[in-house]
Amino acid sequence: MTVIVDLKYYKKTAAGDVELPVQLPDGATLGDLISKLKDMLPELRRELDFGRYIIDGRLIAFDTVLSDNCTVNLLYPMSGG
């Protein structure tokens, strides 16, 4: 299956893309996606660990099963003050 990772709320990748298609096996979870993204985008490793992930306006957990052609938004980890 293909999952689209939308980085526009975070930053552009080195290639300048804000939407990144990622191939995963059927039944893959958000945790599986994050593991693959860490290999693909090692410069975002820390952000991938601490970021928030949204599908259809809802925060999702690491064990959420993803569906084909879904779009996962990565939100930058922030702190307040």
N, C-alpha and C positions, 0 to 999 in steps of 0.2 A: 504494500500500500504506500501511497505518497501522502506525507503530511507537510503542510506549508508552515514554516516558522517565520513569523512576522517580527522583524527587529526594529520597525520604525519608531516604536516607543522607547527603544534603547539607543542604538546607534547603528550606523552602516558598517558592514563588514569591510575588510580590507579591499575587497573587489568592488565595493560601493553598493552591493545589493541590499535591499531591505526585506525582501521576501526570499526565503531559502527553501527550496523543495528538498525533502529528506525522504529517502526510501527506507521503510521499516517492514518487518514481517507482520502479517495479520495478527491481531491480538496484542500488539506492542502497547506498552504503557508510557506515561509521561517520563518515568524513570529511565526506560529504554531510550527514549528520544534524547534525554539529557546526556546520557552516556555517549551516544553517537555524536552529539553536538560538541562535547568536550574533545573528541578526537578531530572533528572537522574544524573547530574554532578554538584552539588552545588558548588564544589571547583572551577569551571570555570565560575561562574555567571558573574563576571566582564568582563572576556575575551569574553564571548558570547555577552554581550551588545556592546562591542566596536570593536570586530573583524570584518573582512571582509569575505564574503562568495562568493565562486566561483563554477560555474557549467560550464563544457566544456570551461574553460579558460576565462569566462566572469564573472565580478562582478555582483551579483544579489541583488535586493532590497527586503525589508521585505515583500512586497506584491506579490512577485513572486510565482506563483502556481508551486508546485513541481510535478514531475511525478514519477510513480512507477519505482523502481530500479535505480533512478538517484543517483549520488554521489555528495555530497556537501562537498567542501573543506573549512575548517576553517583556516584562516590565522591570525596569532598573531598580535594584535594591536601594532604598533611600533611608536616611535617618532624619529624625526631626530634632528640633531644639527650641 
